Amino acid sequence: MDLKLFGEVFVTLLVIVDPPGMMPIFLALTGPLPARDRNRAAWQAVALALGVIVVFAVAGQTILAYLHVDLPALQAAGGLLLVLVALELLTGKADDPSQQVTSNIALVPLGTPLLAGPGAIVATMLFVQRAGGFTDYLAIAAAIVAVMVSVWVVLRFSGGIVKILRPGGIEVLTRIAGLLLAAIAVQLIADAIAAFVTQYVTMR
């Protein structure tokens, strides 16, 4: 296995996924839930993100070409999803645990587009395109799994922070997370628009 490639893929994806930055958003979405449901949401989100990244690593170009979808369109769609979640957090509609379904939270927005977002998908696809043989593919696969395990560890043991923050702290964290999510969403959409404009100018 190519350890240099492993390190490159691991560091790149870890920076993109940003487990410490994910923690406040994860706590804002799952803080009101019982510890058991919160832990289940953590592994479901990581499992989905791993599955999405692997699928796009293996057949990403083929899938997008078949659907006639450009990567900027995927990026804009992720941004729109995050806008909806950010509005819920900012307006307090996500505070009532009785209105939340753990599996839904784990799948959207945690699993995708936060963990398995356009950045992670594109980076993985580029690494796979550069791979020159079985050892390279093995290094990429090992790095992806290592990143997802790291994310799971961070989310799994974030429960201690919930006990420290208590309901009042969780509410404040929820508003901050909503603001951060809104900023991420706007950046995703802006980058997608810039990419579309660049493609249009290039075609002309």
N, CA, C and O of each residue as an XYZ file, in Angstrom:
816
protein
N       0.846     -1.196      0.000
C       0.000      0.000      0.000
C       0.887      1.254      0.000
O       1.891      1.315      0.710
N       0.507      2.232     -0.794
C       1.251      3.482     -0.905
C       0.912      4.384      0.285
O      -0.149      5.007      0.317
N       1.822      4.447      1.261
C       1.558      5.226      2.474
C       1.509      6.727      2.192
O       0.781      7.462      2.858
N       2.282      7.179      1.207
C       2.263      8.601      0.860
C       0.891      8.999      0.324
O       0.339     10.029      0.712
N       0.345      8.171     -0.572
C      -0.984      8.435     -1.117
C      -2.038      8.330     -0.026
O      -2.973      9.129      0.021
N      -1.884      7.333      0.858
C      -2.810      7.182      1.983
C      -2.850      8.460      2.818
O      -3.923      8.965      3.147
N      -1.667      8.973      3.154
C      -1.605     10.194      3.957
C      -2.221     11.385      3.240
O      -2.904     12.205      3.854
N      -1.975     11.475      1.931
C      -2.513     12.597      1.157
C      -4.037     12.563      1.131
O      -4.692     13.581      1.354
N      -4.595     11.386      0.856
C      -6.049     11.241      0.806
C      -6.656     11.467      2.188
O      -7.672     12.151      2.319
N      -6.036     10.895      3.217
C      -6.557     11.013      4.581
C      -6.615     12.467      5.023
O      -7.641     12.928      5.522
N      -5.514     13.189      4.840
C      -5.457     14.585      5.280
C      -6.441     15.437      4.483
O      -7.141     16.277      5.049
N      -6.494     15.219      3.166
C      -7.396     16.010      2.313
C      -8.848     15.832      2.734
O      -9.567     16.812      2.931
N      -9.283     14.572      2.872
C     -10.682     14.312      3.227
C     -10.982     14.750      4.662
O     -12.084     15.218      4.951
N     -10.008     14.601      5.557
C     -10.236     14.997      6.945
C     -10.443     16.505      7.039
O     -11.281     16.976      7.809
N      -9.682     17.254      6.259
C      -9.836     18.713      6.256
C     -11.187     19.108      5.662
O     -11.845     20.022      6.160
N     -11.600     18.418      4.596
C     -12.870     18.734      3.945
C     -14.050     18.401      4.860
O     -14.967     19.205      5.025
N     -14.012     17.208      5.449
C     -15.116     16.768      6.316
C     -15.139     17.574      7.616
O     -16.209     17.917      8.120
N     -13.951     17.876      8.156
C     -13.809     18.740      9.333
C     -14.626     18.231     10.529
O     -15.633     18.845     10.883
N     -14.213     17.122     11.157
C     -14.960     16.584     12.311
C     -15.180     17.586     13.440
O     -16.294     17.654     13.962
N     -14.156     18.384     13.855
C     -14.429     19.368     14.925
C     -15.499     20.384     14.530
O     -16.320     20.780     15.358
N     -15.489     20.804     13.264
C     -16.504     21.744     12.802
C     -17.885     21.111     12.694
O     -18.903     21.796     12.788
N     -17.908     19.784     12.494
C     -19.183     19.068     12.412
C     -19.844     18.926     13.773
O     -21.066     18.807     13.865
N     -19.032     18.938     14.838
C     -19.576     18.649     16.167
C     -20.687     19.599     16.598
O     -21.730     19.127     17.050
N     -20.512     20.932     16.479
C     -21.617     21.803     16.917
C     -22.891     21.604     16.117
O     -23.990     21.709     16.662
N     -22.757     21.317     14.829
C     -23.941     21.081     14.000
C     -24.610     19.776     14.417
O     -25.835     19.702     14.520
N     -23.795     18.746     14.656
C     -24.326     17.449     15.100
C     -25.052     17.598     16.437
O     -26.142     17.057     16.623
N     -24.439     18.337     17.367
C     -25.057     18.523     18.684
C     -26.330     19.354     18.586
O     -27.294     19.113     19.312
N     -26.329     20.338     17.681
C     -27.527     21.164     17.524
C     -28.695     20.333     17.003
O     -29.840     20.541     17.404
N     -28.401     19.390     16.105
C     -29.459     18.575     15.504
C     -29.901     17.427     16.406
O     -31.058     17.010     16.365
N     -28.972     16.917     17.222
C     -29.283     15.719     18.013
C     -29.263     15.967     19.515
O     -29.577     15.059     20.285
N     -28.900     17.179     19.957
C     -28.794     17.461     21.386
C     -30.029     17.117     22.199
O     -29.896     16.542     23.279
N     -31.243     17.450     21.719
C     -32.447     17.144     22.502
C     -32.790     15.656     22.552
O     -33.643     15.244     23.339
N     -32.137     14.853     21.723
C     -32.477     13.428     21.643
C     -31.829     12.645     22.777
O     -30.820     13.082     23.331
N     -32.397     11.489     23.133
C     -31.748     10.603     24.111
C     -30.378     10.149     23.603
O     -30.132     10.117     22.398
N     -29.494      9.800     24.534
C     -28.124      9.405     24.170
C     -28.120      8.244     23.178
O     -27.294      8.207     22.265
N     -29.035      7.305     23.356
C     -29.065      6.136     22.469
C     -29.381      6.548     21.036
O     -28.749      6.070     20.094
N     -30.367      7.440     20.872
C     -30.725      7.908     19.528
C     -29.605      8.754     18.924
O     -29.356      8.702     17.719
N     -28.937      9.529     19.768
C     -27.843     10.367     19.279
C     -26.693      9.496     18.776
O     -26.103      9.784     17.735
N     -26.376      8.436     19.511
C     -25.307      7.530     19.089
C     -25.679      6.799     17.809
O     -24.838      6.580     16.937
N     -26.961      6.419     17.706
C     -27.410      5.750     16.479
C     -27.319      6.689     15.284
O     -26.939      6.271     14.190
N     -27.671      7.967     15.491
C     -27.575      8.951     14.412
C     -26.131      9.108     13.949
O     -25.876      9.305     12.761
N     -25.188      9.020     14.883
C     -23.763      9.172     14.539
C     -23.314      8.078     13.593
O     -22.708      8.363     12.559
N     -23.606      6.815     13.935
C     -23.102      5.753     13.057
C     -23.897      5.655     11.761
O     -23.346      5.267     10.731
N     -25.189      6.002     11.796
C     -25.967      5.996     10.562
C     -25.450      7.065      9.586
O     -25.347      6.819      8.384
N     -25.128      8.244     10.113
C     -24.611      9.321      9.265
C     -23.279      8.930      8.645
O     -23.049      9.146      7.455
N     -22.402      8.351      9.462
C     -21.078      7.948      8.960
C     -21.209      6.817      7.951
O     -20.513      6.804      6.936
N     -22.106      5.859      8.230
C     -22.297      4.745      7.298
C     -22.823      5.231      5.950
O     -22.364      4.781      4.900
N     -23.784      6.148      5.983
C     -24.313      6.687      4.734
C     -23.239      7.464      3.975
O     -23.097      7.317      2.761
N     -22.481      8.296      4.702
C     -21.426      9.084      4.055
C     -20.393      8.175      3.406
O     -19.945      8.434      2.289
N     -20.020      7.119      4.101
C     -19.063      6.159      3.548
C     -19.612      5.519      2.280
O     -18.903      5.391      1.282
N     -20.887      5.116      2.325
C     -21.506      4.496      1.156
C     -21.560      5.439     -0.037
O     -21.256      5.043     -1.162
N     -21.948      6.696      0.210
C     -22.051      7.678     -0.876
C     -20.683      7.936     -1.510
O     -20.552      7.961     -2.734
N     -19.659      8.129     -0.658
C     -18.313      8.405     -1.174
C     -17.778      7.218     -1.966
O     -17.155      7.402     -3.011
N     -18.014      6.003     -1.477
C     -17.545      4.808     -2.190
C     -18.237      4.680     -3.544
O     -17.592      4.378     -4.549
N     -19.555      4.909     -3.571
C     -20.299      4.816     -4.834
C     -19.764      5.804     -5.860
O     -19.551      5.451     -7.020
N     -19.546      7.051     -5.425
C     -19.042      8.055     -6.358
C     -17.584      7.811     -6.721
O     -17.148      8.174     -7.813
N     -16.826      7.200     -5.815
C     -15.439      6.867     -6.137
C     -15.380      5.805     -7.232
O     -14.529      5.856     -8.120
N     -16.296      4.847     -7.153
C     -16.293      3.743     -8.112
C     -16.963      4.132     -9.422
O     -16.460      3.808    -10.498
N     -18.105      4.831     -9.338
C     -18.891      5.077    -10.559
C     -19.390      6.508    -10.665
O     -20.395      6.765    -11.328
N     -18.702      7.440    -10.022
C     -19.179      8.817    -10.005
C     -19.305      9.445    -11.378
O     -20.344     10.015    -11.711
N     -18.254      9.345    -12.178
C     -18.284      9.940    -13.515
C     -19.381      9.341    -14.367
O     -20.068     10.052    -15.101
N     -19.545      8.034    -14.269
C     -20.571      7.336    -15.062
C     -21.970      7.783    -14.649
O     -22.820      8.032    -15.503
N     -22.210      7.887    -13.344
C     -23.532      8.288    -12.836
C     -23.878      9.699    -13.290
O     -24.974      9.939    -13.797
N     -22.944     10.634    -13.110
C     -23.203     12.024    -13.483
C     -23.387     12.170    -14.989
O     -24.236     12.935    -15.444
N     -22.588     11.434    -15.761
C     -22.715     11.507    -17.222
C     -24.056     10.937    -17.675
O     -24.691     11.485    -18.575
N     -24.491      9.837    -17.055
C     -25.761      9.212    -17.436
C     -26.936     10.131    -17.141
O     -27.887     10.204    -17.918
N     -26.866     10.838    -16.005
C     -27.949     11.747    -15.609
C     -27.807     13.135    -16.239
O     -28.669     13.995    -16.061
N     -26.716     13.343    -16.973
C     -26.434     14.658    -17.575
C     -26.392     15.751    -16.505
O     -26.950     16.835    -16.674
N     -25.715     15.433    -15.404
C     -25.584     16.359    -14.279
C     -24.121     16.759    -14.133
O     -23.240     15.901    -14.080
N     -23.865     18.061    -14.069
C     -22.513     18.551    -13.835
C     -22.262     18.635    -12.332
O     -23.197     18.723    -11.536
N     -20.985     18.608    -11.959
C     -20.633     18.703    -10.540
C     -21.141     19.999     -9.887
O     -21.572     19.960     -8.734
N     -21.104     21.143    -10.586
C     -21.664     22.355     -9.966
C     -23.144     22.225     -9.614
O     -23.597     22.800     -8.624
N     -23.902     21.471    -10.419
C     -25.318     21.263    -10.114
C     -25.473     20.475     -8.816
O     -26.346     20.769     -7.999
N     -24.614     19.469     -8.637
C     -24.621     18.682     -7.403
C     -24.269     19.567     -6.211
O     -24.841     19.433     -5.129
N     -23.319     20.473     -6.430
C     -22.901     21.394     -5.380
C     -24.036     22.342     -4.998
O     -24.275     22.584     -3.815
N     -24.731     22.873     -5.993
C     -25.842     23.790     -5.727
C     -26.976     23.080     -4.996
O     -27.596     23.654     -4.100
N     -27.249     21.828     -5.378
C     -28.303     21.062     -4.707
C     -27.968     20.861     -3.232
O     -28.839     20.979     -2.370
N     -26.697     20.556     -2.945
C     -26.275     20.415     -1.551
C     -26.449     21.712     -0.783
O     -26.854     21.704      0.380
N     -26.141     22.832     -1.439
C     -26.316     24.133     -0.801
C     -27.759     24.423     -0.464
O     -28.054     24.939      0.613
N     -28.666     24.096     -1.375
C     -30.095     24.328     -1.137
C     -30.608     23.482      0.025
O     -31.410     23.952      0.832
N     -30.147     22.240      0.108
C     -30.537     21.378      1.227
C     -30.089     21.986      2.558
O     -30.839     21.987      3.534
N     -28.864     22.500      2.583
C     -28.346     23.073      3.808
C     -29.090     24.349      4.190
O     -29.248     24.641      5.375
N     -29.547     25.112      3.197
C     -30.325     26.324      3.484
C     -31.592     25.966      4.259
O     -31.948     26.640      5.226
N     -32.269     24.900      3.826
C     -33.503     24.481      4.499
C     -33.236     24.094      5.954
O     -33.982     24.476      6.855
N     -32.160     23.330      6.170
C     -31.826     22.909      7.536
C     -31.419     24.107      8.376
O     -31.805     24.205      9.541
N     -30.635     25.028      7.796
C     -30.191     26.214      8.525
C     -31.379     27.063      8.973
O     -31.382     27.585     10.088
N     -32.389     27.205      8.108
C     -33.577     27.982      8.456
C     -34.320     27.345      9.621
O     -34.839     28.048     10.488
N     -34.372     26.016      9.645
C     -35.031     25.326     10.756
C     -34.291     25.587     12.064
O     -34.910     25.825     13.100
N     -32.961     25.540     12.007
C     -32.180     25.766     13.220
C     -32.309     27.212     13.702
O     -32.421     27.462     14.902
N     -32.291     28.152     12.774
C     -32.339     29.567     13.141
C     -33.709     29.983     13.667
O     -33.808     30.869     14.516
N     -34.766     29.344     13.162
C     -36.121     29.717     13.585
C     -36.628     28.884     14.757
O     -37.710     29.132     15.289
N     -35.819     27.877     15.158
C     -36.204     27.072     16.315
C     -37.111     25.916     15.998
O     -37.574     25.237     16.915
N     -37.386     25.661     14.725
C     -38.301     24.570     14.368
C     -37.672     23.195     14.571
O     -38.373     22.183     14.574
N     -36.346     23.160     14.740
C     -35.673     21.871     14.930
C     -35.444     21.556     16.401
O     -34.775     20.575     16.725
N     -35.998     22.384     17.304
C     -35.718     22.210     18.728
C     -36.581     21.152     19.397
O     -36.217     20.637     20.454
N     -37.703     20.824     18.806
C     -38.641     19.891     19.434
C     -38.288     18.466     19.038
O     -38.491     18.090     17.883
N     -37.756     17.647     19.975
C     -37.351     16.295     19.629
C     -38.507     15.431     19.167
O     -38.291     14.455     18.449
N     -39.746     15.768     19.565
C     -40.889     14.974     19.135
C     -41.145     15.126     17.642
O     -41.799     14.287     17.024
N     -40.613     16.223     17.063
C     -40.807     16.459     15.635
C     -39.658     15.904     14.800
O     -39.667     16.010     13.573
N     -38.663     15.309     15.471
C     -37.484     14.837     14.767
C     -37.497     13.325     14.642
O     -37.943     12.617     15.546
N     -37.012     12.848     13.531
C     -36.836     11.424     13.319
C     -35.348     11.176     13.179
O     -34.705     11.721     12.282
N     -34.792     10.348     14.069
C     -33.343     10.187     14.138
C     -32.740      9.776     12.811
O     -31.723     10.325     12.387
N     -33.373      8.800     12.148
C     -32.811      8.309     10.892
C     -32.792      9.406      9.834
O     -31.857      9.485      9.037
N     -33.832     10.261      9.825
C     -33.861     11.360      8.855
C     -32.728     12.341      9.103
O     -32.077     12.795      8.162
N     -32.492     12.667     10.363
C     -31.403     13.582     10.712
C     -30.070     12.988     10.296
O     -29.203     13.687      9.773
N     -29.913     11.691     10.532
C     -28.652     11.029     10.212
C     -28.395     11.030      8.707
O     -27.259     11.191      8.261
N     -29.463     10.848      7.933
C     -29.291     10.758      6.489
C     -29.115     12.139      5.870
O     -28.168     12.374      5.119
N     -30.033     13.050      6.190
C     -29.993     14.422      5.667
C     -30.254     15.366      6.841
O     -31.307     15.254      7.468
N     -29.361     16.275      7.163
C     -28.182     16.670      6.375
C     -26.862     16.089      6.842
O     -25.824     16.395      6.256
N     -26.864     15.238      7.908
C     -25.584     14.795      8.460
C     -24.798     13.917      7.483
O     -23.661     14.227      7.127
N     -25.430     12.808      7.054
C     -24.727     11.901      6.150
C     -24.358     12.575      4.844
O     -23.220     12.500      4.379
N     -25.342     13.231      4.269
C     -25.138     14.019      3.054
C     -26.100     15.191      3.089
O     -27.275     14.972      3.383
N     -25.690     16.414      2.811
C     -24.421     16.771      2.161
C     -23.315     17.247      3.103
O     -22.312     17.774      2.624
N     -23.456     17.081      4.442
C     -22.418     17.604      5.330
C     -21.165     16.723      5.317
O     -20.065     17.223      5.083
N     -21.320     15.419      5.566
C     -20.153     14.535      5.549
C     -19.761     14.168      4.121
O     -18.628     14.402      3.698
N     -20.698     13.598      3.392
C     -20.427     13.243      1.996
C     -20.949     14.356      1.103
O     -21.939     14.181      0.391
N     -20.285     15.494      1.144
C     -20.701     16.639      0.347
C     -19.965     16.714     -0.970
O     -19.152     15.844     -1.282
N     -20.240     17.740     -1.742
C     -19.576     17.895     -3.047
C     -18.057     17.904     -2.945
O     -17.372     17.343     -3.800
N     -17.524     18.546     -1.892
C     -16.069     18.616     -1.747
C     -15.440     17.244     -1.579
O     -14.469     16.908     -2.258
N     -15.999     16.447     -0.666
C     -15.463     15.111     -0.429
C     -15.644     14.214     -1.647
O     -14.760     13.425     -1.977
N     -16.784     14.333     -2.313
C     -17.060     13.505     -3.490
C     -16.092     13.830     -4.625
O     -15.507     12.931     -5.228
N     -15.929     15.118     -4.911
C     -15.044     15.530     -6.001
C     -13.597     15.139     -5.703
O     -12.896     14.631     -6.578
N     -13.151     15.375     -4.465
C     -11.775     15.032     -4.095
C     -11.523     13.533     -4.267
O     -10.485     13.128     -4.791
N     -12.482     12.712     -3.823
C     -12.330     11.266     -3.953
C     -12.284     10.842     -5.420
O     -11.465     10.007     -5.804
N     -13.160     11.419     -6.233
C     -13.173     11.082     -7.651
C     -11.852     11.448     -8.324
O     -11.371     10.712     -9.186
N     -11.268     12.573     -7.938
C      -9.991     12.991     -8.519
C      -8.862     12.047     -8.111
O      -8.008     11.709     -8.930
N      -8.855     11.621     -6.843
C      -7.833     10.680     -6.387
C      -7.947      9.349     -7.133
O      -6.938      8.754     -7.513
N      -9.174      8.890     -7.338
C      -9.382      7.623     -8.047
C      -8.911      7.738     -9.489
O      -8.321      6.798    -10.021
N      -9.163      8.878    -10.130
C      -8.722      9.081    -11.502
C      -7.197      9.039    -11.610
O      -6.648      8.595    -12.619
N      -6.527      9.504    -10.563
C      -5.059      9.529    -10.569
C      -4.440      8.185    -10.218
O      -3.254      7.967    -10.466
N      -5.228      7.283     -9.643
C      -4.692      6.006     -9.173
C      -4.122      5.201    -10.337
O      -4.674      5.182    -11.437
N      -2.988      4.530    -10.056
C      -2.323      3.799    -11.131
C      -2.340      2.288    -10.994
O      -1.790      1.587    -11.844
N      -2.959      1.775     -9.945
C      -2.974      0.322     -9.774
C      -3.668     -0.084     -8.495
O      -4.255      0.740     -7.793
N      -3.589     -1.390     -8.200
C      -4.310     -1.937     -7.050
C      -3.840     -1.323     -5.741
O      -4.658     -1.026     -4.870
N      -2.524     -1.127     -5.590
C      -2.013     -0.574     -4.328
C      -2.525      0.852     -4.103
O      -2.784      1.247     -2.966
N      -2.671      1.616     -5.177
C      -3.208      2.973     -5.047
C      -4.671      2.938     -4.629
O      -5.096      3.699     -3.759
N      -5.439      2.049     -5.255
C      -6.856      1.914     -4.886
C      -6.989      1.484     -3.424
O      -7.875      1.954     -2.710
N      -6.099      0.586     -2.985
C      -6.127      0.113     -1.600
C      -5.827      1.261     -0.639
O      -6.469      1.386      0.404
N      -4.856      2.095     -0.990
C      -4.496      3.235     -0.139
C      -5.658      4.225     -0.037
O      -5.942      4.746      1.041
N      -6.327      4.482     -1.161
C      -7.472      5.407     -1.165
C      -8.611      4.857     -0.310
O      -9.212      5.581      0.483
N      -8.899      3.560     -0.483
C      -9.980      2.934      0.282
C      -9.684      2.967      1.778
O     -10.562      3.276      2.584
N      -8.436      2.645      2.148
C      -8.059      2.651      3.565
C      -8.158      4.056      4.150
O      -8.586      4.222      5.292
N      -7.769      5.059      3.384
C      -7.832      6.438      3.865
C      -9.271      6.890      4.074
O      -9.572      7.569      5.056
N     -10.165      6.517      3.153
C     -11.582      6.878      3.281
C     -12.171      6.262      4.550
O     -12.868      6.933      5.311
N     -11.881      4.968      4.769
C     -12.389      4.288      5.966
C     -11.819      4.930      7.226
O     -12.540      5.120      8.205
N     -10.529      5.267      7.209
C      -9.895      5.881      8.376
C     -10.525      7.232      8.701
O     -10.726      7.554      9.872
N     -10.834      8.016      7.686
C     -11.480      9.316      7.904
C     -12.865      9.133      8.513
O     -13.232      9.841      9.450
N     -13.631      8.186      7.983
C     -14.978      7.955      8.494
C     -14.955      7.444      9.939
O     -15.818      7.803     10.741
N     -13.975      6.612     10.265
C     -13.836      6.135     11.645
C     -13.513      7.309     12.570
O     -14.042      7.397     13.678
N     -12.640      8.210     12.107
C     -12.290      9.396     12.899
C     -13.522     10.257     13.159
O     -13.727     10.739     14.272
N     -14.330     10.444     12.135
C     -15.555     11.237     12.274
C     -16.497     10.573     13.270
O     -17.086     11.246     14.116
N     -16.638      9.256     13.172
C     -17.539      8.540     14.079
C     -17.086      8.685     15.527
O     -17.913      8.878     16.419
N     -15.781      8.592     15.767
C     -15.258      8.728     17.129
C     -15.598     10.105     17.698
O     -16.017     10.222     18.850
N     -15.415     11.144     16.882
C     -15.709     12.509     17.340
C     -17.190     12.666     17.662
O     -17.545     13.212     18.706
N     -18.056     12.189     16.768
C     -19.497     12.333     16.980
C     -19.986     11.438     18.116
O     -20.844     11.831     18.905
N     -19.434     10.241     18.188
C     -19.890      9.283     19.196
C     -19.643      9.788     20.612
O     -20.468      9.572     21.499
N     -18.519     10.455     20.831
C     -18.169     10.888     22.180
C     -18.448     12.373     22.403
O     -17.908     12.986     23.324
N     -19.296     12.939     21.550
C     -19.693     14.331     21.752
C     -20.805     14.458     22.789
O     -21.180     15.563     23.183
N     -21.326     13.312     23.224
C     -22.413     13.327     24.202
C     -22.027     13.997     25.503
O     -22.871     14.610     26.157
N     -20.753     13.890     25.896
C     -20.300     14.529     27.124
C     -20.479     16.033     27.081
O     -20.727     16.667     28.107
N     -20.353     16.605     25.886
C     -20.523     18.055     25.742
C     -21.977     18.441     25.988
O     -22.254     19.512     26.528
N     -22.907     17.570     25.591
C     -24.332     17.841     25.821
C     -24.618     17.975     27.306
O     -25.387     18.844     27.717
N     -24.000     17.118     28.114
C     -24.226     17.159     29.563
C     -23.694     18.460     30.162
O     -24.254     18.991     31.121
N     -22.608     18.964     29.581
C     -22.020     20.199     30.091
C     -22.856     21.415     29.686
O     -23.074     22.324     30.487
N     -23.322     21.418     28.435
C     -24.037     22.585     27.907
C     -25.434     22.741     28.501
O     -25.891     23.855     28.755
N     -26.111     21.603     28.722
C     -27.496     21.622     29.216
C     -28.428     22.290     28.183
O     -27.945     22.824     27.184
N     -29.746     22.268     28.408
C     -30.690     22.768     27.390
C     -30.423     24.193     26.914
O     -30.525     24.481     25.722
N     -30.076     25.098     27.860
C     -29.828     26.486     27.463
C     -28.642     26.604     26.522
O     -28.694     27.330     25.530
N     -27.579     25.888     26.838
C     -26.395     25.918     25.993
C     -26.658     25.303     24.633
O     -26.149     25.790     23.624
N     -27.449     24.238     24.593
C     -27.800     23.584     23.325
C     -28.582     24.543     22.441
O     -28.389     24.571     21.226
N     -29.476     25.339     23.056
C     -30.265     26.290     22.269
C     -29.373     27.346     21.622
O     -29.543     27.684     20.450
N     -28.419     27.863     22.399
C     -27.478     28.848     21.844
C     -26.648     28.208     20.730
O     -26.445     28.802     19.671
N     -26.169     26.980     20.990
C     -25.365     26.269     19.998
C     -26.157     26.024     18.723
O     -25.605     26.066     17.623
N     -27.458     25.768     18.872
C     -28.306     25.528     17.716
C     -28.368     26.759     16.815
O     -28.290     26.644     15.591
N     -28.509     27.929     17.419
C     -28.567     29.161     16.622
C     -27.235     29.415     15.916
O     -27.206     29.812     14.751
N     -26.128     29.181     16.636
C     -24.805     29.378     16.032
C     -24.600     28.393     14.880
O     -24.099     28.762     13.818
N     -24.995     27.132     15.104
C     -24.854     26.118     14.056
C     -25.699     26.477     12.841
O     -25.283     26.260     11.703
N     -26.891     27.027     13.085
C     -27.736     27.445     11.966
C     -27.082     28.530     11.139
O     -27.162     28.522      9.911
N     -26.430     29.470     11.819
C     -25.720     30.540     11.110
C     -24.552     29.984     10.302
O     -24.335     30.381      9.157
N     -23.793     29.054     10.911
C     -22.669     28.441     10.204
C     -23.151     27.650      8.990
O     -22.554     27.713      7.916
N     -24.246     26.903      9.180
C     -24.796     26.124      8.069
C     -25.255     27.029      6.938
O     -25.046     26.717      5.766
N     -25.877     28.145      7.284
C     -26.330     29.082      6.259
C     -25.140     29.622      5.471
O     -25.211     29.767      4.250
N     -24.041     29.920      6.178
C     -22.845     30.422      5.508
C     -22.253     29.368      4.574
O     -21.849     29.677      3.453
N     -22.204     28.115      5.048
C     -21.698     27.025      4.210
C     -22.571     26.862      2.970
O     -22.065     26.671      1.864
N     -23.891     26.941      3.166
C     -24.823     26.779      2.046
C     -24.632     27.877      1.005
O     -24.596     27.603     -0.195
N     -24.510     29.125      1.470
C     -24.314     30.246      0.541
C     -23.013     30.074     -0.236
O     -22.957     30.347     -1.435
N     -21.953     29.614      0.462
C     -20.668     29.411     -0.213
C     -20.770     28.324     -1.281
O     -20.224     28.469     -2.375
N     -21.472     27.231     -0.961
C     -21.663     26.150     -1.933
C     -22.398     26.652     -3.174
O     -21.996     26.367     -4.302
N     -23.471     27.399     -2.956
C     -24.256     27.905     -4.080
C     -23.442     28.914     -4.896
O     -23.488     28.907     -6.126
N     -22.695     29.785     -4.202
C     -21.867     30.779     -4.899
C     -20.796     30.103     -5.744
O     -20.546     30.505     -6.880
N     -20.161     29.065     -5.181
C     -19.141     28.334     -5.943
C     -19.748     27.649     -7.162
O     -19.138     27.603     -8.230
N     -20.972     27.110     -6.986
C     -21.645     26.447     -8.106
C     -21.969     27.450     -9.213
O     -21.779     27.161    -10.395
N     -22.459     28.631     -8.825
C     -22.780     29.666     -9.822
C     -21.516     30.105    -10.558
O     -21.524     30.277    -11.777
N     -20.419     30.284     -9.798
C     -19.150     30.672    -10.415
C     -18.675     29.610    -11.413
O     -18.157     29.936    -12.481
N     -18.859     28.339    -11.048
C     -18.451     27.262    -11.949
C     -19.304     27.252    -13.212
O     -18.790     27.042    -14.311
N     -20.625     27.483    -13.054
C     -21.505     27.546    -14.229
C     -21.116     28.703    -15.147
O     -21.086     28.550    -16.368
N     -20.820     29.856    -14.556
C     -20.426     31.022    -15.353
C     -19.128     30.740    -16.104
O     -18.992     31.084    -17.278
N     -18.177     30.110    -15.415
C     -16.901     29.768    -16.054
C     -17.114     28.817    -17.224
O     -16.512     28.985    -18.284
N     -17.980     27.807    -17.030
C     -18.280     26.866    -18.115
C     -18.920     27.595    -19.295
O     -18.587     27.321    -20.448
N     -19.837     28.524    -19.011
C     -20.530     29.241    -20.068
C     -19.557     30.101    -20.869
O     -19.607     30.136    -22.098
N     -18.652     30.807    -20.138
C     -17.658     31.649    -20.809
C     -16.717     30.810    -21.654
O     -16.358     31.188    -22.769
N     -16.319     29.659    -21.105
C     -15.404     28.776    -21.841
C     -16.056     28.251    -23.121
O     -15.411     28.182    -24.167
N     -17.330     27.883    -23.033
C     -18.036     27.359    -24.199
C     -18.184     28.408    -25.287
O     -18.191     28.078    -26.473
N     -18.303     29.690    -24.885
C     -18.433     30.761    -25.866
C     -17.083     31.133    -26.463
O     -17.008     32.022    -27.311
